[in-house]
Amino acid sequence: MSSPEQTSPVAQPDPIPAPTGIVVGVDGSDQSNCAVVWAAREARARKSPLHLVTAYTVPIFAASGLDGGYATVDDDVIRQGAEAVLREAAAKVADLGVELDARVENGDAAGVLLELSETAELLVFGTRGRGGFLGRLLGSVSSALPAHSKCPTVTVPLSCAPRLGEAPASVIEKVVTVGVDGSDQARYAVLVAAEQAERSGSSLRIICAVQPYTGSLSWMPAPVDREALFAEIQTQLDAGEKWLRNHFPQLPMDIQLVEGSAVDALVKASATSELLVMGTRGRGGFAGMMLGSTTDGVRHHAKGPIMVVRDREDPRMGDRAAFGPLLQA
């Protein structure tokens, strides 16, 4: 790896190879600074290169005079400001010794990052920015990135700042948490979470939340046997645990079946977990739409970093049925 002194933090205008490591969106806000620190630490743990990226478009303003016409902002001025933002971000993680480069891209921030996600290992960004060069990136655009990114994404909320200091908060447990609902997407998310936990030397916590029935189900011809329902789900979770232990025999893990809102359960877990992992959306399963609308709900209220993974084919999922019953979503 190159040292911070050997690597220039200012992006070059010439085309450079597509990133294959961890890409983090930078706009100079406190939120993106948190994302940069988290991404740099993750790059060090994975022994992967870190790519700092900022993007901008040159605004065009309509002239107000009688002659009409348009006026543009000096591109060089904006680019110099963007490079300054990158230098500042690079300085924040210079002592971590990760292989680092930085680039300024001209174009829509979301489009730039989504294009880079095609080759990146991980895409990292803050929850909400305050303008800056990426503009909407850390605001509304960040909500779209997890659903369309070609690689896993990690959202780092500003509330993570204390845990990213030199002395991390003692309340943070050495655990990676993942939400499941019985769907194939959830099973893939569990595999990714297990890999993350194994890589970081953490334990794995699996949470399955079952929403309580309400008066809206009063039309049902017979009351639901809650104990039988929970027993059935627990049997399937136990089978899933055997399957997972077969692939990760040395990984400490804890499986929790809880009654209540999936959003509430996972947001609470995010406050003390090193990382919370979720799929983009489920397809029924234990908690209904848990990994769909719930993913957005958790991301908007999470107290810690959240990794969202898109569904992928994984050969390890092929032997799941051999370990016991599973819910067909």
C-alpha positions in Angstrom: 0.0 0.0 0.0 1.2 3.5 -0.6 1.5 5.9 2.3 -0.4 9.2 2.5 2.8 11.0 1.6 3.1 9.0 -1.6 -0.5 9.5 -2.7 -1.8 12.8 -4.0 -5.3 13.5 -2.6 -6.1 15.7 -5.6 -8.0 14.1 -8.4 -6.4 14.2 -11.9 -8.5 15.3 -14.9 -7.2 12.4 -17.1 -9.2 9.2 -17.1 -8.2 6.8 -14.3 -9.1 3.1 -13.9 -12.5 2.3 -12.4 -12.2 1.7 -8.6 -12.2 -1.8 -7.3 -12.0 -1.1 -3.6 -14.2 1.1 -1.3 -15.7 4.2 -2.8 -16.9 7.0 -0.5 -18.9 10.1 -1.5 -17.5 13.3 -0.2 -19.1 16.8 -0.1 -17.3 18.5 2.8 -20.2 18.1 5.2 -19.9 16.7 8.7 -22.0 13.7 7.5 -19.6 12.9 4.7 -16.6 13.3 7.0 -18.0 10.6 9.2 -18.5 8.4 6.2 -14.9 9.0 5.1 -13.5 7.9 8.5 -15.7 4.8 8.6 -14.8 3.9 5.0 -11.1 4.3 5.7 -11.2 2.0 8.7 -13.1 -0.5 6.7 -10.6 -0.3 3.9 -7.8 -0.9 6.4 -9.6 -4.0 7.8 -10.2 -5.4 4.3 -6.8 -4.4 3.0 -8.6 -2.6 0.1 -7.9 0.7 -1.6 -10.0 3.7 -0.6 -11.4 6.1 -3.3 -12.7 9.5 -2.3 -15.1 10.9 -4.9 -16.9 14.2 -5.2 -19.0 15.3 -8.2 -20.5 18.5 -9.4 -22.4 20.1 -12.3 -21.8 23.6 -13.5 -25.0 25.6 -12.8 -26.4 27.9 -15.6 -28.4 30.9 -14.7 -30.8 32.8 -16.9 -29.9 36.5 -17.4 -32.4 39.0 -16.2 -31.6 41.8 -18.7 -33.6 42.8 -21.8 -31.1 41.0 -24.1 -31.8 37.6 -22.4 -29.2 34.9 -22.5 -27.4 32.7 -20.0 -24.5 33.0 -17.6 -22.3 30.2 -16.4 -20.2 29.7 -13.3 -16.4 29.3 -13.9 -15.8 25.6 -14.0 -12.2 26.0 -12.8 -13.3 27.8 -9.7 -15.7 25.0 -8.8 -13.2 22.3 -9.6 -10.5 23.9 -7.4 -13.0 24.1 -4.5 -13.9 20.4 -5.0 -10.2 19.5 -4.9 -9.8 21.4 -1.7 -12.7 19.4 -0.2 -11.0 16.2 -1.2 -7.7 17.3 0.3 -9.4 18.0 3.6 -11.1 14.6 3.6 -7.9 12.8 2.8 -6.1 14.6 5.6 -8.6 13.2 8.1 -7.6 9.6 7.4 -4.0 10.1 6.4 -2.7 8.4 9.6 -4.6 5.2 8.8 -2.1 4.2 6.2 -4.6 3.0 3.6 -4.0 3.1 -0.1 -5.9 6.2 -1.2 -6.8 8.2 -4.2 -9.3 11.0 -4.9 -11.2 12.2 -7.9 -13.4 15.0 -9.0 -16.2 14.0 -11.4 -18.2 16.3 -13.5 -21.8 15.1 -13.6 -24.8 14.1 -11.5 -23.6 12.8 -8.1 -26.0 9.8 -8.0 -25.2 8.8 -11.6 -21.4 9.1 -10.9 -21.6 6.9 -7.8 -23.9 4.3 -9.4 -21.5 4.0 -12.3 -18.6 3.5 -9.9 -20.5 0.9 -8.0 -20.3 -1.4 -11.0 -16.7 -2.2 -10.1 -16.4 -1.1 -6.5 -16.3 -3.5 -3.5 -18.4 -1.2 -1.3 -20.1 2.2 -1.7 -20.2 4.4 1.4 -21.9 7.8 2.1 -23.4 9.9 4.8 -27.1 10.2 5.5 -27.7 13.8 4.6 -25.5 16.6 3.4 -25.8 20.4 3.5 -25.1 21.3 -0.1 -21.5 21.1 -0.9 -20.2 19.8 -4.2 -22.3 16.6 -4.1 -25.5 18.6 -3.5 -28.3 16.1 -3.2 -26.1 13.1 -2.8 -26.3 12.9 0.9 -29.9 13.8 1.0 -32.7 12.4 -1.2 -30.2 10.8 -3.6 -28.7 8.6 -0.8 -32.1 7.0 -0.5 -32.0 5.8 -4.1 -28.4 4.5 -4.0 -29.0 1.3 -1.9 -31.7 0.2 -4.3 -29.8 0.7 -7.5 -26.1 0.2 -6.5 -24.4 -2.8 -8.1 -22.4 -3.4 -4.9 -23.3 -3.3 -1.2 -23.8 0.2 0.3 -23.1 1.5 3.7 -24.9 4.6 5.1 -23.1 6.3 8.0 -25.3 8.7 10.1 -23.8 11.7 11.7 -24.7 10.3 15.1 -21.8 7.8 14.6 -19.3 10.6 15.1 -18.6 9.8 18.8 -17.9 6.1 18.0 -15.5 7.1 15.2 -13.3 9.1 17.5 -10.0 7.9 18.9 -11.7 6.4 21.9 -14.9 4.6 20.6 -17.9 4.7 22.9 -17.9 1.7 25.2 -21.6 1.1 24.6 -20.8 -0.4 21.1 -20.7 -4.2 21.2 -18.3 -6.2 19.1 -21.3 -7.6 17.1 -22.7 -7.4 13.5 -26.5 -7.5 13.5 -28.6 -8.7 10.5 -32.4 -8.6 10.1 -34.1 -11.6 8.5 -37.6 -12.4 7.3 -37.3 -15.8 5.7 -36.8 -14.5 2.1 -33.9 -15.5 -0.1 -32.7 -11.9 0.0 -32.5 -12.1 3.8 -30.6 -15.4 3.6 -28.0 -13.7 1.3 -27.8 -10.7 3.7 -27.1 -13.2 6.5 -24.2 -14.6 4.5 -22.7 -11.2 3.9 -23.2 -10.2 7.6 -21.5 -13.4 8.7 -18.5 -12.7 6.4 -18.4 -9.1 7.8 -18.4 -10.4 11.4 -15.8 -13.0 10.7 -13.6 -10.4 9.0 -13.8 -8.0 12.0 -13.5 -10.6 14.7 -17.1 -9.9 15.9 -20.0 -12.1 16.8 -23.2 -12.3 14.6 -26.6 -11.4 15.9 -29.7 -12.4 13.8 -33.0 -10.7 14.5 -36.4 -11.9 13.3 -39.2 -9.5 14.3 -42.9 -10.6 14.0 -45.4 -7.8 13.8 -48.2 -8.2 16.4 -51.7 -8.8 14.9 -54.1 -5.9 15.3 -57.9 -5.4 15.0 -57.5 -5.2 11.3 -57.5 -9.0 11.2 -60.7 -9.3 13.1 -62.3 -10.8 9.9 -60.3 -14.0 10.3 -62.6 -17.0 10.9 -60.5 -18.3 13.8 -58.1 -16.7 16.2 -54.4 -17.1 15.4 -52.5 -19.4 17.7 -49.5 -17.2 18.5 -47.6 -19.8 20.4 -47.9 -22.2 17.5 -46.8 -19.5 15.0 -43.8 -18.6 17.1 -42.9 -22.3 17.5 -43.0 -22.8 13.7 -40.9 -19.8 13.0 -38.4 -20.8 15.7 -38.1 -24.3 14.1 -37.2 -22.6 10.8 -34.7 -20.3 12.5 -33.1 -23.2 14.2 -32.7 -24.9 10.9 -31.2 -21.7 9.4 -28.7 -21.6 12.3 -27.5 -25.1 11.6 -27.0 -24.2 7.9 -25.1 -21.1 8.8 -22.9 -22.8 11.4 -22.0 -25.4 8.7 -20.5 -22.5 6.6 -19.1 -20.5 9.5 -18.2 -23.1 12.2 -16.0 -20.8 14.3 -18.3 -17.7 14.2 -20.2 -16.9 17.5 -23.8 -16.2 16.7 -27.0 -15.4 18.5 -30.5 -15.7 17.0 -33.3 -13.6 18.4 -37.1 -14.0 17.7 -38.9 -11.0 18.9 -42.5 -9.7 18.7 -42.9 -6.2 17.6 -42.0 -3.7 14.9 -39.1 -4.7 12.8 -38.1 -1.0 12.4 -38.1 -0.5 16.2 -36.1 -3.7 16.9 -33.5 -3.0 14.3 -33.1 0.7 15.1 -32.6 -0.2 18.7 -30.0 -2.8 17.7 -28.1 -0.3 15.5 -27.3 1.8 18.5 -25.0 -0.8 20.0 -23.9 -2.8 16.9 -20.8 -2.2 15.0 -22.8 -2.7 11.8 -26.4 -3.5 10.9 -26.9 -5.5 7.6 -30.2 -5.6 5.7 -31.4 -6.7 2.3 -33.0 -4.3 -0.1 -36.4 -5.8 0.2 -38.1 -9.0 1.2 -40.7 -11.1 -0.5 -43.1 -12.0 2.3 -41.5 -14.2 4.9 -41.7 -13.9 8.6 -42.1 -10.2 8.8 -43.9 -9.4 5.6 -42.4 -6.3 4.0 -39.6 -6.1 6.5 -36.8 -5.8 4.0 -38.7 -3.4 1.8 -40.2 -0.4 3.3 -38.6 -1.3 6.6 -35.2 -0.9 5.2 -35.9 2.8 4.5 -37.5 3.2 7.9 -34.5 1.8 9.6 -32.0 3.8 7.6 -33.8 7.0 8.4 -33.6 6.4 12.2 -30.5 4.2 12.6 -28.0 5.1 15.3 -25.1 3.3 13.6 -23.8 2.3 10.1 -26.2 0.3 8.0 -25.1 -2.0 5.1 -27.7 -2.7 2.5 -27.0 -5.7 0.1 -28.8 -6.5 -3.1 -29.9 -10.1 -3.8 -27.2 -12.2 -5.4 -26.9 -15.8 -6.3 -24.7 -17.6 -3.8 -23.8 -21.4 -4.1 -24.0 -21.7 -0.3 -27.7 -21.1 -0.4 -28.2 -24.2 -2.5 -27.9 -26.5 0.6 -30.1 -24.6 2.9 -33.0 -27.0 2.6 -30.8 -29.9 3.7 -30.7 -28.5 7.2 -34.4 -28.3 7.9 -37.7 -26.5 7.0 -37.6 -23.1 5.5 -40.3 -20.6 4.7 -41.1 -20.2 1.0 -41.7 -16.5 0.6 
